[in-house]
Amino acid sequence: MSILRSLLKIKTSITVPNSTWLSLIPGVNSNSLHTSAICCAAVKKTAAAGGVLGLGKGKKKLSKLSTMEKKVLPVETDPEKLVSQVCGSNIYITGEDVQLKDDSEYPDWLWTLNTSGPPKIEDLDPSTKEYWLRVRAAGMKRNNRLKSMRKF
């Protein structure tokens, strides 16, 4: 088998008749294989660094690093507009931002939404799935923190 491996590592393509090829491999006779094909080893050609069989592009030229300037975005400072519109809600070039309505025009469930963040684990019921997901996540965070403090 080592002869076969060494023949396949050859970088030039070779063509050998079937009988000669089989005689090179110990323990294999020509009657055990059901083929009359000619075996050959092909050369793999890759492009420059990072190319996959010539599909990638060669090395790119490195350009000089330049500093990027910060883009200053306009901030709305008009108090009348801030109170009457949802500033930044218009993503198109033309048009206006969405106008705010009276509180009575919005549904009641909107005012009961939790805006203070997720509840503490102590406040959750242990018979719910959310409780056990939070316990598992807290345990993984604890284990990761302990592993990061080890020397190796």
Backbone torsions as a table, in degrees:
resi	resn	phi	psi	omega
1	MET	NA	-29.7	-180.0
2	SER	-67.6	-30.7	177.1
3	ILE	-66.3	-41.6	178.9
4	LEU	-63.0	-42.7	179.2
5	ARG	-63.9	-40.7	-179.7
6	SER	-68.5	-33.7	177.7
7	LEU	-69.3	-34.4	-179.6
8	LEU	-74.9	-17.3	178.7
9	LYS	-85.3	-5.6	-179.7
10	ILE	-64.0	136.0	-174.2
11	LYS	-87.3	-7.4	175.7
12	THR	-107.3	150.4	-179.2
13	SER	-80.9	139.1	-179.1
14	ILE	-126.3	151.4	176.4
15	THR	-126.3	120.4	-176.2
16	VAL	-128.3	135.7	175.8
17	PRO	-61.1	153.5	-173.9
18	ASN	-58.0	-41.2	-176.9
19	SER	-67.7	-39.3	179.2
20	THR	-68.0	-41.4	-179.4
21	TRP	-60.6	-44.5	-177.3
22	LEU	-71.5	-28.0	179.9
23	SER	-72.3	-19.3	179.0
24	LEU	-75.9	-22.9	-176.8
25	ILE	-95.7	118.4	-178.8
26	PRO	-71.1	140.2	176.6
27	GLY	85.4	3.4	179.8
28	VAL	-121.7	128.2	175.1
29	ASN	-110.0	165.9	-174.5
30	SER	-70.4	-19.3	179.8
31	ASN	-79.0	-17.9	-177.0
32	SER	-81.5	-17.9	179.1
33	LEU	-103.4	140.1	-178.0
34	HIS	-104.1	54.0	179.7
35	THR	-146.8	152.4	174.3
36	SER	-121.8	17.7	-178.0
37	ALA	-75.1	157.1	178.5
38	ILE	-93.7	130.3	-179.0
39	CYS	-91.2	142.1	176.1
40	CYS	-151.1	157.6	177.6
41	ALA	-106.6	134.3	-178.1
42	ALA	-101.1	156.6	179.4
43	VAL	-95.6	129.9	175.3
44	LYS	-88.0	130.3	178.0
45	LYS	-118.1	127.1	178.0
46	THR	-118.2	155.2	178.0
47	ALA	-78.5	-171.9	179.7
48	ALA	-61.0	-179.1	-170.4
49	ALA	-42.9	128.2	176.3
50	GLY	87.8	-3.7	-178.5
51	GLY	-77.8	145.7	177.9
52	VAL	-114.0	101.2	180.0
53	LEU	49.8	44.3	175.7
54	GLY	80.2	3.1	-179.0
55	LEU	-83.1	-28.7	-177.4
56	GLY	-81.6	169.5	177.3
57	LYS	-95.2	159.8	-178.7
58	GLY	-69.0	-171.1	179.6
59	LYS	-65.1	139.6	177.4
60	LYS	-90.5	147.6	178.2
61	LYS	-74.7	135.9	178.9
62	LEU	-83.0	126.7	177.9
63	SER	-93.7	163.4	178.9
64	LYS	-67.6	137.8	179.1
65	LEU	-72.6	131.2	178.7
66	SER	-121.2	150.7	179.8
67	THR	-78.5	138.6	178.5
68	MET	-91.7	138.1	179.4
69	GLU	-85.1	142.9	177.9
70	LYS	-73.2	138.8	178.1
71	LYS	-91.9	123.7	-179.0
72	VAL	-90.4	116.8	179.2
73	LEU	-90.4	142.9	-179.8
74	PRO	-71.7	138.0	179.0
75	VAL	-113.0	132.9	-180.0
76	GLU	-75.0	125.9	-179.3
77	THR	-117.2	-5.5	-179.6
78	ASP	-73.9	116.3	-177.2
79	PRO	-65.2	-32.6	179.1
80	GLU	-64.4	-42.2	-179.8
81	LYS	-70.6	-37.3	179.2
82	LEU	-64.6	-31.7	-178.5
83	VAL	-84.0	-29.0	-172.5
84	SER	-100.5	-15.6	-175.5
85	GLN	-132.1	159.4	171.4
86	VAL	-90.7	98.7	-174.6
87	CYS	-68.4	132.1	178.9
88	GLY	89.1	5.4	-178.4
89	SER	-82.6	-16.1	178.6
90	ASN	-89.9	116.7	-179.2
91	ILE	-96.6	-3.1	-178.4
92	TYR	-95.9	163.5	-179.3
93	ILE	-70.5	-39.8	179.8
94	THR	-100.8	159.8	176.7
95	GLY	104.1	-178.6	-177.1
96	GLU	-121.5	168.5	174.0
97	ASP	-73.2	162.2	-179.2
98	VAL	-69.4	134.0	178.8
99	GLN	-81.7	138.9	176.7
100	LEU	-79.0	144.4	-179.7
101	LYS	-105.8	177.3	174.7
102	ASP	-70.1	156.9	-179.8
103	ASP	-62.3	-29.6	-178.0
104	SER	-70.7	-19.5	-179.0
105	GLU	-84.5	-8.9	178.6
106	TYR	-95.7	152.7	-179.2
107	PRO	-67.0	155.7	-176.4
108	ASP	-66.2	-34.4	-177.4
109	TRP	-64.6	-21.1	179.9
110	LEU	-63.0	-33.0	-176.3
111	TRP	-85.1	-7.0	179.2
112	THR	-103.2	4.1	179.5
113	LEU	-66.9	144.4	178.7
114	ASN	-80.1	116.1	179.5
115	THR	-112.5	4.1	-175.6
116	SER	-92.9	0.8	179.7
117	GLY	106.2	178.3	-177.7
118	PRO	-70.4	150.5	179.2
119	PRO	-70.7	157.0	178.5
120	LYS	-71.2	155.7	-179.6
121	ILE	-62.3	-34.4	-179.4
122	GLU	-65.1	-27.3	-178.6
123	ASP	-83.7	-13.2	-177.6
124	LEU	-84.1	154.9	178.2
125	ASP	-83.7	128.3	-178.1
126	PRO	-65.0	-9.8	-179.7
127	SER	-92.3	7.7	-179.5
128	THR	-104.9	157.8	179.4
129	LYS	-69.7	-36.2	-179.4
130	GLU	-59.7	-38.8	179.4
131	TYR	-60.7	-48.9	-176.2
132	TRP	-71.3	-30.8	174.2
133	LEU	-65.6	-40.9	179.2
134	ARG	-68.2	-38.7	178.1
135	VAL	-63.9	-42.8	179.6
136	ARG	-63.2	-44.8	179.9
137	ALA	-63.3	-39.7	179.0
138	ALA	-65.3	-38.9	177.6
139	GLY	-64.8	-41.5	178.4
140	MET	-65.0	-40.3	178.0
141	LYS	-62.5	-41.3	179.6
142	ARG	-63.8	-46.1	179.7
143	ASN	-62.9	-41.2	179.2
144	ASN	-64.8	-39.0	178.3
145	ARG	-65.2	-41.4	179.1
146	LEU	-66.8	-38.6	179.3
147	LYS	-67.6	-33.7	-178.5
148	SER	-72.8	-18.9	179.8
149	MET	-86.8	-11.6	178.8
150	ARG	-70.1	152.8	-178.9
151	LYS	-72.9	-41.6	175.6
152	PHE	-136.3	NA	NA
